[in-house]
Amino acid sequence: MILCECRSLGKVFNTPEVARVYIGSFWDNPLHFDMNRRLFELEEQDLFKDIQSLPRNAALRKLNDLIKRARLAKVRWLMFQIFPIIFTVFPLLY
């Protein structure tokens, strides 16, 4: 069930990968089950690691976005160069 909810989040965030969902407890009292406590502690550590890595990942994400936009601009430029040739060579098809 959690996997289905995560896949739905991928559609909302407009990214190819599934967004990471962290689990935890906001309960003030001590947890009754050791397994849950250990899981919540591990999730908390993962969350803090991801938060600390945000500045490093932001620069890489900006660079990847710039490369993607440059590739799209190049493809569009090539399309505008080729379309007039196609329309003059095959005018009856369009």
LINDAKA-V751700 format. One record per residue. N is the residue number from 1. SS is DSSP state (~ for helix, > for strand, _ for the rest). PSI is psi in radians with two decimals (NA if undefined). Layout:
N/SS/PSI
N/SS/PSI
This chain:
1/_/-0.68
2/~/-0.67
3/~/-0.72
4/~/-0.72
5/~/-0.64
6/~/-0.68
7/~/-0.60
8/~/-0.61
9/~/-0.54
10/~/-0.57
11/~/-0.57
12/~/-0.72
13/~/-0.09
14/_/0.82
15/_/2.63
16/_/-0.50
17/_/2.77
18/_/2.38
19/_/2.49
20/_/2.28
21/_/2.14
22/_/2.50
23/_/2.68
24/_/-3.01
25/_/2.37
26/_/0.25
27/_/2.31
28/_/-0.45
29/_/2.77
30/_/2.58
31/_/2.57
32/_/-0.53
33/_/2.24
34/~/-0.59
35/~/-0.75
36/~/-0.69
37/~/-0.80
38/~/-0.73
39/~/-0.77
40/~/-0.65
41/~/-0.72
42/~/-0.72
43/~/-0.67
44/~/-0.73
45/~/-0.73
46/~/-0.72
47/~/-0.77
48/~/-0.67
49/~/-0.74
50/~/-0.66
51/~/-0.69
52/~/-0.50
53/_/-0.04
54/~/-0.82
55/~/-0.67
56/~/-0.71
57/~/-0.45
58/~/-0.74
59/~/-0.74
60/~/-0.69
61/~/-0.71
62/~/-0.70
63/~/-0.78
64/~/-0.65
65/~/-0.70
66/~/-0.75
67/~/-0.73
68/~/-0.76
69/~/-0.63
70/~/-0.72
71/~/-0.73
72/~/-0.70
73/~/-0.70
74/~/-0.74
75/~/-0.75
76/~/-0.70
77/~/-0.76
78/~/-0.66
79/~/-0.75
80/~/-0.45
81/~/-0.63
82/~/-0.59
83/~/-0.77
84/~/-0.61
85/~/-0.75
86/~/-0.74
87/~/-0.52
88/~/-0.53
89/~/-0.71
90/_/1.17
91/~/-0.47
92/~/-0.30
93/~/-0.30
94/_/NA
